[in-house]
Amino acid sequence: MSRHTAIALVPRPDSVTALPGRFTLDDLTGVRAGPGAEAAADLLREALGPATGLPLPPRSDGRVVFLLDPALGGLGAEGYGLTVSTEAVVLRAARPEGLLRGVQTLRQLLPAEALAASARRGPAWTLPCLRITDRPRFAWRGAMLDVARHFQPAAYVRRFVDLLALHKLNVLHLHLTDDQGWRMPVSAYPRLTEVGGRRTESEGDGLPHEGAYSRADLADLVAYAARRGVAVVPEIEMPGHARAALAAYPHLGNRPGSRLDTWTRWGVCENVLGVHDEVLAFCRTVLDEVTDVFPAPYVHLGGDECPRAEWEASATARARAAAEGLAGPAVLHGWFMRTVSAHLTSLGRRPLGWTETGAELPAAFTVLPWRDAEHGRRAALRGHDVIMAPFRSTYLDYPQSADPGEPRGQDGVLDLRGVYDNDPAPAHWEPEAAGRVLGTQAQLWTEYARTPAQLEYLAFPRLCALAETAWSAHRDWPGFLHRLDRHRTRLAALGVRGRSPHTAPAP
């Protein structure tokens, strides 16, 4: 068994050297945080306090030492060096983000009970002595959580952030709007959540559903995530997947006088935003408020699965196409995405979009190819930055096995090995294409997952495999399985009831 496997960290660090002995944390252990390292020290206290009760007070002679060290610049923005001896723990990084990643390593090195949400008695709080040098393979390591189809409470989204941070994932892509629900308040358009935030029933169970966040909820989430080194990237779908917005404000659609409800079915809805000036004003106003709440450099604009039939039938859309010098309504999609992304760019943000072919989004977009990994290569060769999200290896709403007892999901199976084998930048790609890959992320769509327990069953342990793929340059399936076997005790301490060979599917 390798030293990587024996220490059982997930994701696997770049380099680990085991040393003899252990370091013990107790009530007298202090933390010395150098300039710029205070946030990481605060995170360690916040994370360990509930279970261990350790105060870890700031002390000038503290034996747990956090330092910013420019000499580690070669490890990048999130790399870190950690040395644990019997006398001291020294965590160093060139940037504060690296210290936050190192805190998560320290959490995993402690007994699993240290991860619990309430006081635990039992083991001494000790760390194995070692030296770690670590850095991520990719800058973008994320997970998309769909709260539009089934709303998730703000408290659970914060828990989800904690689980991402533990696995050194650094992006929460929050899918806030879709045909079946609009979850973000927009002060200029209150009916978006009042009407678009609820539906009379849901396909599959026939149950009504509703929910929306307050602006304070979202601001709190952003701050909570930032303290853990996680960026919250909002997604506001346009011009398709907009039925909830059209239920709230029918005049934004293509059929004057029509009245729609928030969609109760799954799949692709034919109703899309219109292309008249009121729609563009609506999009600008929404994006103004989105960027005011979410400081992340990216905003996701959706952009995929947009039927053109309504535009083809609309005199207004045909007139818009003619006025813009377009061949016809069928090509309004590109014009629409260029127009709204230009406003987003004027706000100092970068647009993200789902790509169905790798070739249909304007040049300004960073794209997420989801239909086929080859579309990512195509987009990269066209000059797009790429975040790999192919459904065959990143969609965690697919069942984890063919077991008939698995919860209902999309047709098909995505097992743990399928996620692990995802390579965001395969060796056979051209260097110019591979160099455009920012990273990868998992997708948790919620058509068939209503509750946090169901979400966590779908996410774990597959999200562990995605984290390994995104962070570590090392490929070692047997070693990953050995480490994961021990890592499950950490997940259990956190109350995560993920899938394992010894547990039945979630109800």
N, C-alpha and C positions, 0 to 999 in steps of 0.2 A: 504494500500500500504506500503510495507516495505521500510526502509530507503535506501536499495540498489536500489529499483525501483525508488524512488524519486530522487536520485542523478543521476541515469541513465547512469552509466559507462558501457562500453562494451570493454573488457570482465569484468565480475563482480569481484570486489576485494574480497579478503579473509575476511576482516573485515572492517566495516565502522561505525563510530559513528558520527552522526550529532550534531553540536554545534550551538548556536545562533550567528547570525551576519554574516557579509561578510567582506572580505578583498579587498581593491581597489588598482589596479595597475594604476599608472599614470606616467607622465614624470619625476617625482622625485624619483620613486621607483628604488632603486639600488639592485644589487645582490652580495651577499658575498659567494664566492665559496672557500671552504677549499681545502687543498692540495689533488690533484687527482680528484677534482670535477669540474675542469674548463671546460672539454668537455661538460658536461651536461648543464652548464650555457650558453655556446656558442650555444648549440642546442636550448635552450629556446629562445634566442635572434633571431636566424635564423628562427625559426618556427613562432614566433609571430610578427616579424618586419613588414612583408609585409602588414598585415591587420591592425594592431594596431598602427604602427608607434612608439611604445614604445622603447626607447633606452636601458632600463634596464642595465645601466652602472655598471661595477664592482666597488664596494665600500666596504670599511672595515666595515662600519656600515649599510650595506644594510639590508633591512627588508625581502628580499627573500634570504633564506640561504640554501646552498647545502653543505652537509657534508658526508664524508666517516666515518663510525662508526663501528669499529670491533665488538661492542656489538650486532650488528644486524646480526651476522654471522649465527644465526639459521634460518634466512630467505633465506639462499642460495645465489647463485651468482646474482640472478635477483630480489630478494625481496627488499622491501623498506618500510619505514615508512614516512607518510606525516601528518603534522599537520598544519592546516590553522586556525589562530585566527584573530581577528580584527586588531591585531598589527603586525603580522609576518606570513610568510610562511616558514616552516622548512621541508626540504626534506632530509632524511638520508637513507643510504644504506651501506652495508658492502663492496660492490664492485661497480665500475663505471657503470657496466651494470644495476644494480638496480636503480641508479640515472636516467639513460636514460629511463627506464620504467616509473619512476615517472614523468618525464617531459611530457610523453604522457598523463598521468592522469591529470596533470595540464592543458594541452591543452583542454581536454574534459570537464573539470570543468568550463572553461571560456565560455562566450556566444559563440554560434556557429559561429558568424561572425568573431571571432578571427582566424578561420581556413582558411579564404578566401585567395586567392593568391594576392589580391590587396587591397588598402586602403579602409577601411570601416568606416563610421560615424554612430553614433547612440548610442548603449548601452554603459554604463560605463563598463570598463573591471574589473569585480569583480569575486571573487571566494567565494563559500559558505564555511563557517567555518565548519571544520570536523577533524576527526582523521581517518586515513586509515593505516592498516597494510596489506601488500599484498605480495603474492609470487605465482609463477606458479606451476601448478600441474606437467607439463612435461617440460623437457629441450629443446626438439625439437618441435618447433611450426612454421610451414612453409607453403609455397605455391610454387608450381612448375609452371613456366611460359614457355610454349612451343613457342620459337621464331624460331624454325626450319621450321615448316609447314607454318606459316605466320610470317615473320620478323616484329619486332616491333622496332620503333626508340629508340635510347638510351635515349632520353629525356622522353619518356613514361615509360621506364623501371625504371628510377629514380622516376617518379611519383608513380609507382607501389610500389617501396620500401617505399616511404612515407606512403602509405596507409597500408602497412604491419606494419610498425613501430607504427602507430597510434593505431593499434589493438593489440599491444604487440606480434606480430609475429616476429620471429627472424631469419628465414632462407628464402632466395630466392633461390630456386632450379631452375637454368637456363638451360633449355633443348636446347642446342646449335646446335646439329647435328641430322640428321635423313635422311631417304631416300629422302625426298623432299627438303633438303637444309642444307648447312654447313655454319655457321655464324661466326665462330671464325677464325681469321687469324693465320696461322702457317708459320713462315718465311721459313722453309725448304721445304714447300709444298704449294706454292702460288696458284696453281690451285684449291685448296680446296674451296676457296671463289670465285676465278675468274670464275670457271666452276661450282663447286658444290653449289655456292651461288645463282644460278639462274635456273629457269625452264621455259620451253616454254609455259606451261599452267598449270592450276590447276583443279583437278576434281571438278565438280559442277558448276564452273563459266567460265571455259575455258580461264581464263586470265593468261597472263604471270606474273611471280613474281620473285623478286630478292631482295637481301639485305645482308649486312654483316657488322659487327662491326670492327673498327680498334682496335689495341692493346690499344691505348690511350683511346678510348671509354670504354673499359672494365676495365682498370686501374682506370679511373675516377668513374665508377660505383661502383667498390669495395670500394674505399675510401669514396664515398658518403654514401653507405650503412653502412660502419663501423661506421661513425659518428652517425648513428641512431641505432646502436646496432644490425644490420642485417648482417648476414654472407651470402655471395654469393657462392653457391655450384654449380660448373659447371657439366654438363652432356655431355659426349662424348660417343656416342653409339658405341658398338662393341660386338661381331662380326657381329650381324645382324643390321638391320636398317642403313645400310652403303652404300646405292645406290649412294648418292651424292658424297661420297668419291671415289667410283668406277667409276663414270662418269669422275671425275678429273684424276684419276690414275688407269686405267683399269688393270695394272699389279698386283694390290693388290687383284684381284679377283681370281676366280677358273677356268675361261675359257680363256686361253691365246688367244690373238688376237681378242677377242670380244670388241665391243665398246658399251657403255651404255650411256643413257642420265640421267640427274637428274630426278628422278621419278615424274610423274605428277599425280599419283593416290594416294588415301589413302589406309590404310590397311597394310598388312604384305607383304613385297617384298621378292621374293625367292632369290635374289642376296645377298650374304654375303661375308665377308672378307675371303681370303684364309688363310692357316695356314703355309705358307712357311716363310723362314727367313726374306725376305724383308718386309712382313707384320708385323712381330714382331718388326723389326727395326722402321717401320713407327709408330707403336703404342707407342713405347718407346719415340721416338722423339716428338710426339704430346703431350704425357703426361708430358714430360719435360717442354714444353712451357706452358701447362695448369697450372702446379703447379707454374711456375714462375709468372703468371699473377694473379692467385687466391690463396690467402694465407690460405683459410679455411682448416681445418684439414681433410675434406672429399672431395673426387672426385667421381662422379657417373659414372660408366662404362656401364650403360645400362644393357645388358646381357640377355634380354628376347626376345621372339618371333624370334628365330633364326632357320629358316628352315635348315635341314641337307641334302637336296637333292643334292645340288652342291657338298658337301663333299663326299657323297656316290658315285657320278659319277666321282670324280677327282682322278686320279692316284697319284697325289702329296699328296692329303689329306690321301689317303689310306696308302701311304708310311710313312707319318708322324705318323699316328696312330700306325702302326707296330713298328716304331722306338721308340715310347714312351711306348711301351708295353700295348697299349690299345686294347680293344676288337674289335674296329672298328671305322670308321668315325663317327658313331652316338654319340660316347661319347667324341668327340673332344671338345665339348663345355666346359665341366668342365676343361679340360686341358688348353684351351685357357684362360679362366677366371683366373685360378691359375697363369698362366704365366704372364699375364699383371698386375694382382694385386700384384704379387711379386715385379715387378718393381716399382709400385706405392708405396708400402710399403717401398722400399729402399729409396724413396724420402721423407719419413717421413709423408706420408698421408695414410688415411684409405679408403678402397674401399667401395662404395655403389653399390647396384644392385637391379633391379626389380626381384622379385621372382614370378614364376607362380605356384609353388607347395609348397614352404616353405622348400624344401629339395634339390634343385639342385645346389645351389651356394656353392663355397668353404667356409671353416670355417672362413676365414679372413674377409668375407663380413658382413657389416651391411646391412640388407635386407629391402626392401619395398614391402610387399605383396599387390598385387592389385586385384587379381582375387577373393579372399575370405578372410574374416577376420580370419577364422580358420587356414589359411596358416601362419598367423603371430604367432599364438600359437604354431604351429608345428615347425616353425623356431626357436622360442625362446627356446623351449624344447630341440632343437638340439644345443643350445649354441650361436645362433646368437643374436646380438642386433637388435632390430626391430623398424622401423618407420612405423606406420600403415597408409596405403593408399588404402583401399578397394574401388573399383569403385562405389559400391552401396551407399556410404556415403561421398565420397571425390572428385568425378569427376564432376567438375563444368561445363564441356562442355555438360552435359546432360540437356535437357530442365527442366525448373523449374516448369512446370505444363503441363497438357494435353491440354491446350488452343491451338487451331489451329493457333493462331497468334504468338505463340512463335517462336523465330528464330530456324532455322534448327539445329539439333544436333544429338547426338547418339540416338539410339532407346531406349526409356525408359524415365523415369521421376525421377529427384531427387529434391524434394522440400525442403523448409527451415527446416521443422521438421526432414526430413531424415538426413540432415547434423548435426543438433543439437543432435540427438539421437546417433550419433556415439560415442562409448566409446572405446578409444584406448586400455584400459586394463580392460576388463570386470571383474566384481566381481567373476564370476564363474571360471575364469582361475586359474590355480595353481600359488601359490606365486612366484615360480621360473620363470614361464613364464611372469607373469605381471611385475616382476622386471627387465626384459630384454627390456621392451618397453621404448624407448627414447622419443616417442611422436607421432605426427601425422602431416599430411600436406594435403592441398587441391591441386588438379591438374587442371590446365587450359590448356587443349589441344586446338590447334587452327586450326584444319582442317576446321571448320565451322565459325571461328571467325577471321576476317581479320583486324579489326580496334580496336583502344583503346576503343572507345565507346561501341563496341560489347563486348569486354572483360569485361568492367566494369559492363555492364548489367548482364553478366553471373556471375560475382564474387559477386556482392552485391544485397541483404544482406547476401547471403549464407556464404561468407567468415567471416562475423561477427559471425555466429553460429560456424564455425570451430574454430575461435579464442577463443570463450567462452569455447568450449569443451577442447581445448588444455591448456588454462590458469587456469580455475577455477575448483576447486573441488566441487563446489556447482551445483546441478542440479535443475533447477526451470524454466520450460518452460513458464508458464504464466508470471513470473517475467521477463524473457528474452524478451518476446514480448512487455511488457510495456516499458522496457528500450530501446528496439530497436525502438519503435515508436518515442521516443524523439531523439534517436541517428540519425535517418534519417535526422533531421535538420542539423546535422554536415556534413553528407555525401552531402547534398544539397549545403552547403556552400563551400564544396570542389569541387563542380561541378561534383560529381558522380551521374550519372543517372542510378541507379540500379533499379531492379524490385520492385514494390510496388503494393498494390491493386488499386492504383489510377493512375498508369502509364501504357501506352501501351508498348508492346515489342519494343525493339530497331529495327531500320531498318536494 
